[in-house]
């Protein structure tokens, strides 16, 4: 396989056709080597339009999803980012190239180790991988400019809204299978938030996420 041709094809045929057109995002997908973050057994799927299995029953988002998230949150060089769900470290690597600092929270020790090794092997030093459960919010180190939740949630806990600065953005996938909504939430004031639905999807939920009560009174 010609890796650079496969990478080019991924960008042209999957990413651009999903309305990801920001030049800096497209360029970053050439710079950060996705194949370096894919488990050895699935290297041949690194540029395919599919989720890739990870240890502990987790998975990487499809490439177009990663690219679209990156475009939507529009991280700036001075900003600090919180990611929930490190996985293989690839999303954190993309964010790190655009941000001042990234903190990524991972509940599985095996994935924490994988993400750290992958990030170090690619010379990325402005990411801290923290072992913990961030599905209900994360109080350490905030408030943040950007929060990316790399997994779905039945409901978005209020804790996340408090952990974002005014002007900051949260990317979250909210709902239950088969229909979930990818949302961009911008904090516009101390108690004011603007919410925009970006697309519909169906992805794996975060472990130990807050579940809404189905009882109605």
N, C-alpha and C positions, 0 to 999 in steps of 0.2 A: 504493500500500500504506500502510495506517495502521501506522506503525512501532510505536507503543506498544501497539496492540492485538495485533500479531504477537508482540511480546515477552511480553505477558501470556499469550497462547495457548501459546507455547513453555513457559513456566513451568508453567502449569496442566495441559497435555496431555502434555508430555514429561518434565519434571523431577519434578514431584510424583508421577507414576505410577511413577517409578523409585526410590521410597522416599527422595527428597530432601525432607525436611520441616522442616529446621532454619530457623527464621524469619530468622536473620541471613544465611544462604546465599541464600535466596530474595530477600531484600531487596537483597543485593549484585548479583544478576543484573539487577535493575532499574537499579542505579546505574551499573555499568560497561557502557558501550555496546558490545555485541558487534559491531555493524555497523561500528564504527570500526576494528576489527582484521581485518576480512575484506577480501581483495583486491577491487578495484573490479569486476572481471568477475563476481564471485560475490556481490555485495551482496544480490541477491534470495534467496540461500540462507542468509542470516545466522541465521535462526531456524528452519531446517528440520532435522529429525532425520537428519543425514547428516554425514560428514566433508567438509571443504571443502578443495579443492586449494590448495596454496601453491607458490611457486617452488621449484626444485631437487628436484622430485619428492616434496616433503613434504606434510603435510596437517594441518589442525586437527582435534582430536577433535570428535565430535558433542557438542552442548550438554549432554545428560544426563550424559555421561562427565565433562566438566569440573566440573559441579555436584556429582556424586557424589564425585569426588576431593577437592573443597573441603570437603565435609561430613566425609569420612573422616579427613582429616589434622587437622582442627579446630585451625587455627593461632590462637595467642594473640598479643596486641599486643606483648609483649616478645620474641617469638621471631624467630630468623633462619632463613631458608629458602633452600635450594639447589634450583634446578630444572635438570634436564638436558633440553635441547631447547627453545629459546625460541620457535621458530616465529614467529607474528605478534606475540607479546607478550601475547596475551589471558590465558593462564593466569597469567603473571607479574603481570599487572594485578590479577586477582582475588586472588591471594595477597598482593600488596602492600597491599591495603586492610585485610588482617587482621594483617599481620606488622610487625615493626620494620624489617626489611631483607630484600630478596630479591636473590640472585645467580642469574642464569640463564645457562647455558652453551649456546652455539650454534656448531655446526661449520661452517655455511654463511655466508660473509660477507654475501651478499645478504639472508639472513633476519635476521642480526644488525642490519643497517642498518634493515630493515623494522620490527623489534621496537622499536628505539630511537626511530624516528620516531613510531610509534604510541603508545608510552608517553609521550613528550614532548608529543604533541598532546593527550593526555588528562590532562596535568598530574600525571603520576605520577613522583615524584622519588626514591623509595626502592627503585628497582630498578637494579642494575648488570648490563648485558648484556656478557658476556665471550666473545670468540672462542676456541673450543677444542673438543677432543673430550672430553666427559665420560662417554662410554658405559662406561668401565671404572673410573669413580670420579673424584673431583676433590679434590685436596689443598689447594687454595688457600682460605684464609679459614675453614676449619672449626675445630672440629666444629660441626655445625648442629643446630637443634632439629627441623627438618623437611626431608626430601628428597622431592621429587616428580620422578619420571622420566617425562617426557612422550613415551613411545615404548616399544616392547616390547624385552625382552632374552631371549635363549635361557636364560641363567642369570644370577642376581644376583651380581656380583663381590663378594668379601669386603670389598673396599676401601670399599664403601658402608656396611657394617656398622660399620666403624671410624670413619667420618666423622659419626656421629650421636651426640648426647649421651645419657646415661642419661635415660630418660623421653621421648626423641625418637622420631619416627615416620618411616618410609619408605613411600611409595606406589610400588609397582613392578608392572609387568605382565610376567609371566615365563612362558616357554614358546615353542612354535613353532606356526605356523599348521597346522591351523585352530583349535586349542584352546589358549588362553592363560589364565592365572589372574591376576586383579588381586588383589594382596596388600597388606595393611597389616602392616608389621613394626615392633614397638615394642621399643626397647632397655630392658629391665627391670633390668639390672645390668651390671657390667663385661664379663661374658662371657655374659650371658643375654638371649635375644630371644624375644619372643612373636610368632608369625606367624599371621595370620588371612586366609583367602581370602574376598574380598568378593563377587566375581562372575566369571563366565567371559566372555571376549571374544576378539577377533582384530584386532589393530591392527598398523600398520607398524612394523618393527623400527628401532631406532636404528642409524645408520651406524657401522661399525667396532666393533660390540659383541663382547664375548668370546663365543666359541662353544665349547660343550662337545665334548670328544673323544668320538667315537662308537665308538672302539675299546675293547673290553673284554678284560682280561687274566685 
